[in-house]
Amino acid sequence: MNVTVFGDSILKGIVWEDGRYRINHDWETRLSEECGLSIRNCSRFGCTIGKAMAAIRRRSAEPGEGERAVLELGGNDCDYDWAAISADPEGEHLCHTPPEEFRARYREAIRLLRESGRRIVLLTLPPIHSERYLRFLCRSGLSYENILRWLGDVEAIARWQAHYDALIRALAKEEGAELIDLRAAFPRDPKALEPLLCDDGIHPSRQGQELIFNALRARFA
């Protein structure tokens, strides 16, 4: 089976280790070997639905009968320009892709890929650790206090990301797309979640990537 993945750093296999980002291709290699898949991974670090659309349009222009198109996006769309917030915590700041724009573009991507004969598989967003993420953001000089003032409380980060997860679930239902629930593979308890995320609070650790691999294998095996 041919599978094309349109995702961000989660399915790119990015982990934060020893003070820098590394790429771990293990999930992709193992899934290909164990499930007999030919995977074309178009995932990119920092990718949003807007940035992914060029690759989605190119792929949609090619016949795709029998191919699975896997979409794993949203984590960067809901993120903010934290340096701008740190500098102006009283200002108005929008995330990279506001909700209505995200819904519209994601729906367009689903329909383009489906019209080319592909079957659509949407992935939910793995959970994040708000406090760890904010500490990581501020490690190089951003103001923790200013960002927290703008947020109201630190868990607003996770709640906003969960809102985008809900948008993806709603789109899957509205568009009749298959949904693989990566989020459900992770524990809800913050303490249990900690070893499954890197020190940046947003990228799954190698242990967390194992949960993602198992969720994908259960679908494609």
N, C-alpha and C positions, 0 to 999 in steps of 0.2 A: 504494500500500500504506500502511495505517495502522500507525504504530509508536508505542508508549508506552514511555518510558524511566523506570525507577525507579533512580536513582543518587545519588551523592554529588557532591562538588565536582569530581571528575575529568570527568564528563560534563556538569556544569553549565558547564564551560569556564573554571574559575577558574585564574588565573595570578598569581604574585607578581611584580610589576614596580614599580620605582621606589619601593620601600618600602611598598607596599600591595597588597591583593588587587584584581584586576580580573576582569571577566567577558569572555571571548572567545567569541562565538557563531559563529565562522567555521566550525567543523566541522559544526555543525547546519545552518546555512544552505546550505553547499555540498552536504552529503549530501542534503538535501531537493531541491535543484535538479538535481543530477546523477543521482540515482537515482529521482526522481519519488515521493518519500516525503512523507507527511503526518505530521510528528513532533510528538508531545505530550510535552514534556520535564518530568517531575516530579522531576528531580534537585534536591537541596538541599545546601547547604554543611553539612558536619558530619553528614550523614544516616547512620544505622545501620539495620540490618534492622528493629529495633524501631520506630524513628521512621517508617520507610517503610510499615509495615503498615497504617496508617489509609488512606493513598492507595491501596494495593494492594487493600484490601477494598472501597473505594468503586468502583474501576475494575472489580473482579471482579463486582460486582453488576450491571454493564451487559453486554449481549451483546457478544461480541468475535470472532465468526467471521472468520477471515482476518487478524486483527490480530497483529502481533508484539509481545510484551512483553519488553523488554530489561532485564535486571537487572545492575547494576554497583554492588555493595555489598561491604563487608568491610574496607575500609581504615580506617574510623573504628571499626568494631566491635573490631578488634584493638588499638586505641590505648588509652593509659592516662591517668589523672589525674597528669600529670607534676609538678604543683605539690605534690600529696600525697606523691609519691615523693621529691621534693627535700627536703621537710620531715621525712620519716621514712624514710630509706633502709634501715632495719633492719626495717621493718614488712612485713606481707603486703598486696599490692595486686593487685586483679583488673582485667583489661581491661574495656572498656565492655560487651562481649558475650562471655562465655566461650564456648569452642569448642562444647560440647554444646548450649548455648542457641542459638548461631548456626546450627548445623546444623538444629536443630528448626524454628526460625523461617523459615529460608531454604526449607526443604522445604515448610513450610506455604504460603509465598508462591507457590512454583512450582505447587503443586496447586490453590490457589485460582484462579490465573490460567488454568491449563489447563482447569479445570472450566467456565470462562466461555467457552471456545472459542478461546482465544488460543494461539499457538505461542510457546514459551519460548526465549529466547536468553540465556545467561549469559555474562558477560565475566570473564576472569581479571583479576588485579590488576597494573597496571604496577609495575615495581620501584621501590624507594626507595633513597636514599643515606643510610645511617645516621648517619655522622659529620656530614654537612651538616645533617640534621634535628635532631640533638641540639644542635649549635651554635646553630641557629635557635631552638630551644625556650628556650635559656638566655640569649638576648640581652637579656632584660628582668629578669634577677635570679635565675632558678632556678640551683641549684647543679649545675654540670656534674659535679663530683667525686662528689656524693651520688647523683645519678642513675646515673652510671657504676658506682658501688659496688653499687647495687641490681641493675643489669643484669648485671654480671660482665665483659662486654666490649661495646663499642659495636655490634658486628655482631649482637648478640642482637635488636636492633630489626628488622633486615631478615629475620632467620631466623624471627621470630615472625610477621611479615607474610606471609612465604612459606608458613607453615603454614596460614594462612587461604586463601591461593591454592590450596593443595592440597585444602582442604575443599570449595572451590567446584568444582574439577575432579571430585572424587569425587561430589558431588551431581549434577553434569551427567550423569555416567555412570550413577549409580543411578536417576535420574529420567528418563533418555532425553531430556534437553534438549540443544539445540544449544549449542555452546561456541565463542566467538570468543576466540582466545588473544592478548589485548593484550600480555601479558608477553613473548611470543615476538617481538613486533615491536621490542622494545628490545634493545640489545646487553648482553651479560653483563659485559663489561669495565668496571670502575668509571670509568676515565678517559673511555672513549667515551660512558658514560652521562651524565656531568656536564653537557654542554650541552643535554641533552634534559630536564633537570629544572630547576625554579626554584631559587632560593637557599634555599628552605625545605626542600629535599631530598625532598619528597613529591609536589608538583604538577608534572605535565609542563609544560615550557616550550612556547612556540609551536611550536618544532621538534618537541618530543615530541608535541604535539597533532596534528601532521601525520602522525605514525606511527599514532596512533589513528584518525584520519580514513581513512587508507589501508586499515587493517584492517577498518573498518566498510564502506567502499565495496566492498572485495573481496567481502564477504558479500551486500550488498544491491544491487549493480549488476545 
